[in-house]
């Protein structure tokens, strides 16, 4: 496995400050069935207040954001239903962590949160997704991204190593600028960048590392909503996730 992929995994492991909130308000004695259980609302925010309501609602964060919260409300759930949040770093389809809590009321609200990684660069740049499950059912997904404060590609010069590569990768894909792909040092993210920006999945074949090749086809497929590229992924888990995100 190449250094770039290994460091992303290391960063994910370092996100150890998991904070779980599931305090609820309300409840009721209305009729329901398990199939009617639903997430009424869900959003990313910077904090929750003393009543567990979201504050600083936003879908963009910066690398040194101290915490990222996912606030949600639910209804029509059976007592004892498990709510699970799966945090995913989308550029590499990496599951950062999974955390669950048991809901003791049929309706209410609460939040999940992660603290900033204990690394100098903080949150890795890029797109993130949090899938919220009620039992085994995917009930809602919340998307957010981590960007540079100034939000311009020239700021990537301020970073070194992996952080610099991630920065150019994000701006290249966002701006569809292949010249920014050339500024990426590590070969795997550079090839993935070229493949996505130039709309040429064949470039994934130039990656000899099997994990890197899978990541390339997965990123290409999700970025271009091209489910046919998912079939070229070898790892069954990554292939399944690819189909889930291109259907």
Secondary structure by P-SEA (a helix, b strand, c coil): ccaaaaaaaaaaaaccbbbbbbccccccccccccccccccccccccccccccccccccccccccccbbbbbbcccccccbbbbbbbbbbcccccccbbbbbbbcccccccccccccccccccccbbbbbbbbbccccccbbbbbbcccccccccccccccaaaaaaaaaaaaaaaccaaaaaacccaaaaaaaaaaaacccccccccccaaaaaaaaaaaaaaacccccccccccaaaaaaaaaaac
